[in-house]
Amino acid sequence: MTDELSYNQALNFLEVFFDRVIKDQNIKNEFKSIIKGAREEKTVPIRGLHEKLMRYRKEYNEYILFTEKEKEMIDDLMHFWG
């Protein structure tokens, strides 16, 4: 797998993941904008995205459970891109 494929795959996963776990459309759009910028920079800013997601969950008291596959993927992304 090339680096380009790996970052694109990671960003594709994050796009779908954030769409599922973030209900507020304005916040969802912020995440989409960050992902768009990450695609242009060819990187995955997983730590910043994770921190932003945790702040969102706390502020909006929105704790949608992550699936086991999502937990594993986030852990893998943190190790690879973090």
C-alpha positions in Angstrom: 0.0 0.0 0.0 1.4 3.4 -0.9 1.4 6.3 1.5 -1.1 8.1 -0.8 -3.5 5.2 -0.5 -3.0 4.8 3.2 -3.8 8.5 4.0 -6.7 8.5 1.6 -8.1 5.3 3.2 -7.6 6.9 6.6 -9.4 10.1 5.6 -12.2 8.1 3.9 -12.7 6.2 7.2 -12.7 9.4 9.2 -15.2 11.0 6.9 -17.7 8.2 7.3 -17.0 7.9 11.0 -17.5 11.6 11.8 -20.6 11.6 9.7 -22.0 8.8 11.9 -21.0 10.1 15.3 -21.5 13.9 15.0 -25.0 15.1 14.8 -24.6 18.9 14.7 -24.3 19.9 11.1 -22.0 22.9 11.7 -19.5 20.8 13.7 -19.8 18.1 11.0 -18.9 20.7 8.4 -15.9 21.8 10.5 -14.6 18.2 10.4 -15.2 17.9 6.7 -13.2 21.1 6.1 -10.3 19.8 8.2 -10.4 16.5 6.2 -10.4 18.4 2.9 -7.3 20.4 4.0 -5.7 17.1 5.1 -6.3 15.7 1.7 -4.5 18.7 0.1 -1.6 18.4 2.6 -1.5 14.6 2.2 -1.6 14.0 5.9 -3.9 12.7 8.6 -4.1 15.0 11.6 -5.5 12.3 13.9 -4.5 13.7 17.2 -6.1 17.1 16.5 -9.2 15.5 15.1 -9.5 13.2 18.1 -9.1 16.0 20.6 -11.7 18.1 18.7 -14.1 15.1 18.7 -13.6 14.6 22.5 -14.3 18.3 23.1 -17.4 18.1 20.9 -18.7 15.0 22.8 -18.2 16.7 26.1 -19.7 20.0 25.1 -22.7 18.6 23.4 -23.1 15.6 25.8 -23.2 13.4 22.8 -21.7 10.0 23.5 -22.6 7.8 20.5 -20.8 4.5 21.1 -18.0 3.5 18.7 -18.1 0.1 17.2 -15.3 -2.3 17.9 -14.0 -1.9 14.3 -14.0 1.9 14.8 -12.1 1.6 18.1 -9.5 -0.6 16.4 -9.2 1.8 13.4 -8.8 4.9 15.6 -6.1 3.1 17.7 -4.3 2.1 14.4 -4.5 5.6 13.1 -3.1 7.0 16.4 -0.2 4.7 16.2 0.5 5.2 12.5 -0.3 8.9 12.0 0.0 10.2 15.6 
